[in-house]
Amino acid sequence: MLIQSRASRISDVLTLKEVDEIAASPPGAVRDAVTRKIDAEIKDIADAAPTPAASAGSDRIRVRYATVRHGKAEFDAT
C-alpha cells in the first residue's frame, strides 16, 4: 500500500555543500541534471525488464487502487 505524506525538509535531503552548488549553478542546470538522471534510471529499468517469452509462465502484475475512508481501505473493483 502506498501512503503519501508531507515532504522532507531540505536539510534532511541535501548537504550544505550540495545546496551551495545548486545556488551557484546557472538557471536550468539542476532541472537538466535531474531529467538526465531520471531518463537513465528509466532506461536501466527497461533494460532489466524480463522479455515476453521469459514472463509468459509467470503471474500477471495487477495494480489496484484503494481509498481510505473511516480508517479502512476500500479497493476499487477495476
RANOR-V772317 format. One line per field, one symbol per residue. ss: DSSP state (~ for helix, > for strand, _ for the rest). phi: phi as a letter, one per 40 degrees, with the letter a starting at -180 (. if undefined). burial: b if it has 24 or more other C-alpha atoms within 12 Angstrom, else e. Layout:
ss=???
phi=???
burial=???
This chain:
ss=_________~~~~__~~~~~~~~~____~~~~~~~~~~~~~~~~~~~~_________________>>>>__>>>>___
phi=.cbbbcccccccbbccccccccccccdgccdccccccccccccccccccccdcccccccccbbbbbbcbfgbcbcccc
burial=eeeeeeeeeeeeeeeeeeeeeeeeeeeeeeeeeeeeeeeeeeeeeeeeeeeeeeeeeeeeeeeeeeeeeeeeeeeeee
